Amino acid sequence: MRSQLNKTEIEELFRMLEPKIQNSLRETSVKYRDDLEQEIKLLILTIINEKNFNDVPGFFEFIEEGDIPEFFELIKKGEF
């Protein structure tokens, strides 16, 4: 089982994220947009390369190990 995304999957991820990236760039001065876009994409690539996608927990593992039970308790108490 492989743990890294291939080039096609990475390109598809960037296509999916492009509208969000462009929307975020609109909040930045025009003269800094190109640099910020490069930094955002570099950060995404860094995260992709550091993650092992085979170690993603299943739904029930996520619920048991995560903060979900505490989150539901806050909702029940009206604190969220």
DSSP file with accessible surface (Angstrom, degrees, kcal/mol):
  #  RESIDUE AA STRUCTURE BP1 BP2  ACC     N-H-->O    O-->H-N    N-H-->O    O-->H-N    TCO  KAPPA ALPHA  PHI   PSI    X-CA   Y-CA   Z-CA
    1    1 A M              0   0  210      0, 0.0     2,-0.2     0, 0.0    53,-0.1   0.000 360.0 360.0 360.0 133.2    0.0    0.0    0.0
    2    2 A R        -     0   0  136      1,-0.1     3,-0.0    51,-0.1    50,-0.0  -0.506 360.0-164.2 -87.7 155.2    1.4    3.4   -0.9
    3    3 A S        +     0   0   41     -2,-0.2    50,-1.5    50,-0.1     2,-0.3   0.466  64.7  68.7-116.5  -4.9    1.6    6.3    1.4
    4    4 A Q  S    S-     0   0   75     48,-0.1     2,-0.3    49,-0.1    45,-0.1  -0.837  78.7-114.5-116.7 154.5    2.2    9.3   -0.9
    5    5 A L        -     0   0   49     -2,-0.3     2,-0.1    43,-0.2    -2,-0.1  -0.606  31.9-127.1 -81.0 145.7    0.1   10.9   -3.5
    6    6 A N     >  -     0   0   74     -2,-0.3     4,-2.3     1,-0.1     5,-0.2  -0.332  31.8 -94.4 -86.2 175.0    1.2   10.7   -7.1
    7    7 A K  H  > S+     0   0  159      1,-0.2     4,-2.6     2,-0.2     5,-0.2   0.897 124.4  51.3 -58.6 -41.9    1.6   13.7   -9.5
    8    8 A T  H  > S+     0   0   94      1,-0.2     4,-2.3     2,-0.2    -1,-0.2   0.912 110.3  49.0 -63.9 -40.9   -1.9   13.4  -10.9
    9    9 A E  H  > S+     0   0   65      2,-0.2     4,-2.3     1,-0.2    -1,-0.2   0.891 111.4  49.6 -66.7 -38.2   -3.5   13.3   -7.5
   10   10 A I  H  X S+     0   0   30     -4,-2.3     4,-2.5     2,-0.2    -2,-0.2   0.921 110.4  50.2 -66.4 -43.0   -1.5   16.4   -6.4
   11   11 A E  H  X S+     0   0   83     -4,-2.6     4,-2.3     1,-0.2    -2,-0.2   0.912 110.9  49.6 -61.5 -40.9   -2.5   18.3   -9.5
   12   12 A E  H  X S+     0   0   85     -4,-2.3     4,-2.4     2,-0.2    -1,-0.2   0.908 108.8  52.8 -64.8 -40.2   -6.1   17.4   -8.8
   13   13 A L  H  X S+     0   0   49     -4,-2.3     4,-2.2     1,-0.2    -2,-0.2   0.938 109.8  48.1 -60.3 -44.6   -5.8   18.6   -5.2
   14   14 A F  H  X S+     0   0   33     -4,-2.5     4,-1.5     1,-0.2    -1,-0.2   0.889 109.8  52.8 -65.4 -37.3   -4.4   21.9   -6.4
   15   15 A R  H  < S+     0   0  142     -4,-2.3    -1,-0.2     1,-0.2    -2,-0.2   0.915 111.2  47.1 -62.3 -40.7   -7.3   22.2   -8.9
   16   16 A M  H  < S+     0   0  122     -4,-2.4     4,-0.3     1,-0.2    -2,-0.2   0.860 117.0  42.6 -68.4 -35.9   -9.7   21.6   -6.1
   17   17 A L  H  X S+     0   0   59     -4,-2.2     4,-2.6    -5,-0.2     3,-0.3   0.624  89.5  91.2 -85.9 -14.0   -8.0   24.1   -3.8
   18   18 A E  H  X S+     0   0   56     -4,-1.5     4,-3.0     1,-0.2     5,-0.3   0.880  83.9  51.1 -54.6 -46.2   -7.4   26.8   -6.5
   19   19 A P  H  > S+     0   0   92      0, 0.0     4,-2.3     0, 0.0    -1,-0.2   0.921 113.3  46.0 -59.6 -40.4  -10.7   28.7   -5.9
   20   20 A K  H  > S+     0   0  127     -4,-0.3     4,-2.4    -3,-0.3    -2,-0.2   0.912 113.2  49.7 -67.0 -41.8  -10.0   28.9   -2.1
   21   21 A I  H  X S+     0   0    8     -4,-2.6     4,-2.2     2,-0.2    -1,-0.2   0.950 113.0  46.4 -61.2 -48.3   -6.4   30.0   -2.7
   22   22 A Q  H  X S+     0   0   65     -4,-3.0     4,-1.2     1,-0.2    -2,-0.2   0.893 111.3  52.1 -62.9 -39.2   -7.5   32.7   -5.1
   23   23 A N  H  < S+     0   0   74     -4,-2.3     3,-0.4    -5,-0.3     4,-0.4   0.916 110.7  47.9 -63.4 -40.9  -10.3   33.9   -2.8
   24   24 A S  H >< S+     0   0   36     -4,-2.4     3,-1.4     1,-0.2    -2,-0.2   0.869 105.9  58.5 -67.4 -35.1   -7.8   34.1    0.0
   25   25 A L  H >< S+     0   0    4     -4,-2.2     3,-2.1     1,-0.3    -1,-0.2   0.790  91.6  69.5 -67.1 -26.1   -5.3   36.0   -2.2
   26   26 A R  T 3< S+     0   0  156     -4,-1.2    -1,-0.3    -3,-0.4    -2,-0.2   0.730  91.9  60.5 -63.9 -20.1   -7.9   38.8   -2.8
   27   27 A E  T <  S+     0   0  163     -3,-1.4     2,-0.3    -4,-0.4    -1,-0.3   0.412  97.2  77.8 -85.5   1.5   -7.5   39.8    0.8
   28   28 A T  S <  S-     0   0   38     -3,-2.1     5,-0.1     1,-0.1    -3,-0.0  -0.835  95.7 -90.8-113.1 150.2   -3.8   40.5    0.2
   29   29 A S    >>  -     0   0   65     -2,-0.3     3,-1.7     1,-0.1     4,-0.7  -0.257  38.3-119.4 -55.4 141.5   -2.2   43.5   -1.5
   30   30 A V  H >> S+     0   0  106      1,-0.3     3,-1.0     2,-0.2     4,-0.5   0.863 111.1  58.7 -55.3 -38.7   -1.7   43.0   -5.2
   31   31 A K  H 34 S+     0   0  153      1,-0.2    -1,-0.3     2,-0.1     4,-0.2   0.710 110.7  42.2 -70.2 -15.6    2.0   43.3   -5.0
   32   32 A Y  H <> S+     0   0  125     -3,-1.7     4,-2.5     1,-0.1    -1,-0.2   0.475  88.1  92.3-105.0  -4.2    2.3   40.4   -2.6
   33   33 A R  H <X S+     0   0   79     -3,-1.0     4,-2.9    -4,-0.7     5,-0.2   0.899  84.5  49.1 -62.2 -45.6   -0.2   38.0   -4.2
   34   34 A D  H  X S+     0   0  116     -4,-0.5     4,-2.1     1,-0.2    -1,-0.2   0.933 114.3  46.1 -61.1 -44.9    2.3   36.0   -6.3
   35   35 A D  H  > S+     0   0   96     -4,-0.2     4,-2.3     2,-0.2    -2,-0.2   0.923 113.9  48.1 -63.5 -43.2    4.6   35.5   -3.5
   36   36 A L  H  X S+     0   0   60     -4,-2.5     4,-2.8     2,-0.2     5,-0.2   0.914 109.0  53.9 -66.1 -38.9    1.8   34.5   -1.1
   37   37 A E  H  X S+     0   0   37     -4,-2.9     4,-2.4    -5,-0.2     5,-0.2   0.929 109.7  47.9 -61.1 -43.3    0.4   32.1   -3.7
   38   38 A Q  H  X S+     0   0  132     -4,-2.1     4,-2.5    -5,-0.2    -1,-0.2   0.914 112.1  49.7 -62.4 -42.2    3.8   30.4   -4.0
   39   39 A E  H  X S+     0   0  119     -4,-2.3     4,-2.4     2,-0.2    -2,-0.2   0.903 110.6  49.7 -65.0 -41.0    4.1   30.1   -0.2
   40   40 A I  H  X S+     0   0   42     -4,-2.8     4,-2.4     2,-0.2    -2,-0.2   0.942 113.5  45.6 -62.2 -47.2    0.6   28.6    0.1
   41   41 A K  H  X S+     0   0   60     -4,-2.4     4,-2.5    -5,-0.2    -2,-0.2   0.894 112.2  51.4 -66.8 -36.6    1.3   26.0   -2.6
   42   42 A L  H  X S+     0   0   95     -4,-2.5     4,-2.5    -5,-0.2    -1,-0.2   0.918 109.5  50.4 -64.8 -41.8    4.7   25.2   -1.1
   43   43 A L  H  X S+     0   0  106     -4,-2.4     4,-2.5     2,-0.2    -2,-0.2   0.918 109.7  50.7 -62.2 -42.4    3.1   24.8    2.3
   44   44 A I  H  X S+     0   0   29     -4,-2.4     4,-2.7     1,-0.2    -2,-0.2   0.937 111.2  48.1 -61.0 -46.1    0.5   22.4    0.8
   45   45 A L  H  X S+     0   0   61     -4,-2.5     4,-2.4     1,-0.2    -2,-0.2   0.905 110.6  51.8 -61.7 -40.3    3.3   20.4   -0.9
   46   46 A T  H  X S+     0   0   55     -4,-2.5     4,-1.5     2,-0.2    -1,-0.2   0.932 111.2  46.9 -62.1 -45.0    5.3   20.2    2.4
   47   47 A I  H  X S+     0   0   76     -4,-2.5     4,-1.5     1,-0.2     3,-0.3   0.924 111.2  51.8 -63.7 -43.3    2.2   18.9    4.3
   48   48 A I  H  < S+     0   0    8     -4,-2.7     3,-0.3     1,-0.2    -1,-0.2   0.919 110.8  48.0 -58.9 -44.2    1.4   16.4    1.6
   49   49 A N  H  < S+     0   0  100     -4,-2.4    -1,-0.2     1,-0.2    -2,-0.2   0.770 112.4  49.0 -71.0 -24.1    5.0   15.0    1.7
   50   50 A E  H  < S+     0   0  145     -4,-1.5     2,-0.2    -3,-0.3    -1,-0.2   0.694  95.6  87.0 -87.2 -20.3    5.0   14.8    5.5
   51   51 A K     <  -     0   0  113     -4,-1.5     2,-0.7    -3,-0.3     3,-0.0  -0.564  64.6-148.4 -86.5 144.2    1.7   13.0    5.8
   52   52 A N    >   -     0   0   68     -2,-0.2     3,-1.5     1,-0.1   -48,-0.1  -0.925   8.8-165.9-107.5 106.0    1.3    9.2    5.7
   53   53 A F  G >  S+     0   0   82    -50,-1.5     3,-0.7    -2,-0.7    -1,-0.1   0.567  81.6  68.2 -75.0  -6.3   -2.1    8.6    4.2
   54   54 A N  G 3  S+     0   0   63      1,-0.2    -1,-0.3   -51,-0.1   -51,-0.1   0.663  92.5  60.8 -81.8 -16.6   -2.1    5.0    5.2
   55   55 A D  G <  S+     0   0  122     -3,-1.5    -1,-0.2   -52,-0.1    -2,-0.1   0.201  70.3 129.8 -95.8  15.8   -2.3    5.9    8.9
   56   56 A V    <   -     0   0   98     -3,-0.7    -3,-0.0     1,-0.1     6,-0.0  -0.551  60.6-121.9 -70.9 128.1   -5.6    7.8    8.6
   57   57 A P        -     0   0   57      0, 0.0    -1,-0.1     0, 0.0    -2,-0.1  -0.347  21.4-113.2 -71.2 153.6   -7.9    6.4   11.3
   58   58 A G     >  -     0   0   36      1,-0.1     4,-2.6    -2,-0.0     5,-0.2  -0.225  39.4 -93.1 -72.2 173.6  -11.3    4.9   10.5
   59   59 A F  H  > S+     0   0  141      1,-0.2     4,-2.4     2,-0.2     5,-0.2   0.935 125.5  43.1 -57.7 -50.8  -14.5    6.6   11.6
   60   60 A F  H  > S+     0   0  148      1,-0.2     4,-2.5     2,-0.2    -1,-0.2   0.869 113.1  52.3 -70.1 -33.5  -14.8    4.8   14.9
   61   61 A E  H  > S+     0   0   98      2,-0.2     4,-2.7     1,-0.2     5,-0.3   0.917 110.1  50.4 -62.9 -42.0  -11.1    5.1   15.7
   62   62 A F  H  X S+     0   0  103     -4,-2.6     4,-2.2     1,-0.2     6,-0.4   0.927 111.9  46.8 -61.7 -45.3  -11.5    8.9   15.1
   63   63 A I  H  < S+     0   0   46     -4,-2.4    -2,-0.2    -5,-0.2    -1,-0.2   0.928 116.7  43.5 -63.5 -44.8  -14.5    9.1   17.3
   64   64 A E  H  < S+     0   0  148     -4,-2.5    -2,-0.2     1,-0.2    -1,-0.2   0.882 124.1  33.5 -70.6 -38.0  -12.9    7.1   20.2
   65   65 A E  H  < S+     0   0  146     -4,-2.7    -2,-0.2    -5,-0.2    -1,-0.2   0.687 109.3  72.6 -94.1 -18.8   -9.4    8.8   20.0
   66   66 A G  S  < S-     0   0   21     -4,-2.2     4,-0.2    -5,-0.3    -3,-0.1   0.030  94.8 -94.6 -88.0-165.8  -10.4   12.3   19.0
   67   67 A D  S  > S+     0   0  128      1,-0.2     4,-2.3     2,-0.1     5,-0.2   0.283  89.9 107.4 -92.5   9.3  -12.0   15.2   20.8
   68   68 A I  H  > S+     0   0   35     -6,-0.4     4,-2.7     1,-0.2     5,-0.3   0.919  75.1  51.1 -60.6 -46.9  -15.4   14.3   19.5
   69   69 A P  H  > S+     0   0   59      0, 0.0     4,-2.0     0, 0.0    -1,-0.2   0.937 112.9  46.8 -57.8 -41.3  -16.9   13.0   22.8
   70   70 A E  H  > S+     0   0  110     -4,-0.2     4,-2.1     2,-0.2    -2,-0.2   0.888 110.6  53.6 -65.1 -38.0  -15.7   16.2   24.6
   71   71 A F  H  X S+     0   0   75     -4,-2.3     4,-2.1     1,-0.2    -1,-0.2   0.937 108.3  48.9 -61.9 -45.8  -17.2   18.3   21.7
   72   72 A F  H  X S+     0   0  108     -4,-2.7     4,-2.6     1,-0.2    -1,-0.2   0.876 108.3  54.5 -64.0 -35.9  -20.6   16.6   22.1
   73   73 A E  H  X S+     0   0   91     -4,-2.0     4,-2.0    -5,-0.3    -1,-0.2   0.911 107.3  50.5 -63.5 -40.8  -20.5   17.2   25.9
   74   74 A L  H  X>S+     0   0   66     -4,-2.1     5,-2.7     2,-0.2     6,-0.6   0.901 110.6  49.6 -62.7 -39.9  -20.0   20.9   25.2
   75   75 A I  H ><5S+     0   0   79     -4,-2.1     3,-1.2     1,-0.2    -2,-0.2   0.941 109.5  51.0 -64.2 -45.2  -22.9   21.0   22.9
   76   76 A K  H 3<5S+     0   0  157     -4,-2.6    -1,-0.2     1,-0.3    -2,-0.2   0.869 111.8  47.7 -59.6 -37.3  -25.1   19.2   25.4
   77   77 A K  H 3<5S-     0   0  135     -4,-2.0    -1,-0.3    -5,-0.2    -2,-0.2   0.547 113.4-119.6 -80.7  -8.7  -24.2   21.7   28.1
   78   78 A G  T <<5S+     0   0   64     -3,-1.2    -3,-0.2    -4,-0.5    -2,-0.1   0.730  78.6 124.0  77.7  20.4  -24.8   24.6   25.7
   79   79 A E      <       0   0  128     -5,-2.7    -4,-0.2    -6,-0.2    -5,-0.1   0.362 360.0 360.0 -95.5   4.5  -21.2   25.8   25.9
   80   80 A F              0   0  171     -6,-0.6    -9,-0.0    -5,-0.2    -2,-0.0  -0.922 360.0 360.0-117.7 360.0  -20.6   25.6   22.2
